[in-house]
Amino acid sequence: MSEKLQPGMTLPDFELADDEGAVHRLSELQGDDQHDTNKLKISTGAYWTYLCDEDLEVQSMLEIDEYTDPHHSATVPHTLVLAPGLLIDKAYVGYWFFGRPSAYQLWDDLQDLFRRIRDDFDPTLAEVRARWEAAAQLAA
């Protein structure tokens, strides 16, 4: 695994073009303001934004080039679970099924992360309900 992709490190806020040429910052795709958009995207079966790195900026900066292939500018595949602020919570590295996480592993990772970062993760807790009720009264 790249020394620059360790859990606890912050991923640089890369600015990359998507498959249609529009430029996005990683932090824009991660933010809470995308929640409704992402929920709608999932419910309609749309695909996630695909980011391109034609200049190999990410590969170069993170030193994740595939050095065993002298004929191509390949990248060693990495899958990152990111906490708010692009903080790397977990990193997977590898090819094919033996190196990449399954959807089930990612669900477990996200559940663990949300349990730690969301104060409303368990809506059955009295303090969570009290905060919700207080907010509802303010909105009324």
Secondary structure, 3 states (H helix, E strand, C coil): CCCCCCCCCECCCCEEEECCCCEEEHHHHHCHHHHHHHHHHHHHCCCCCCEECCCCHHHHHHCCECCCCCCCCCECCEEEEEEHHHEEEEEEECCHHHHCCCHHHHHHHHHHHHHHHCCCCCCCCHHHHHHHHHHHHHHC
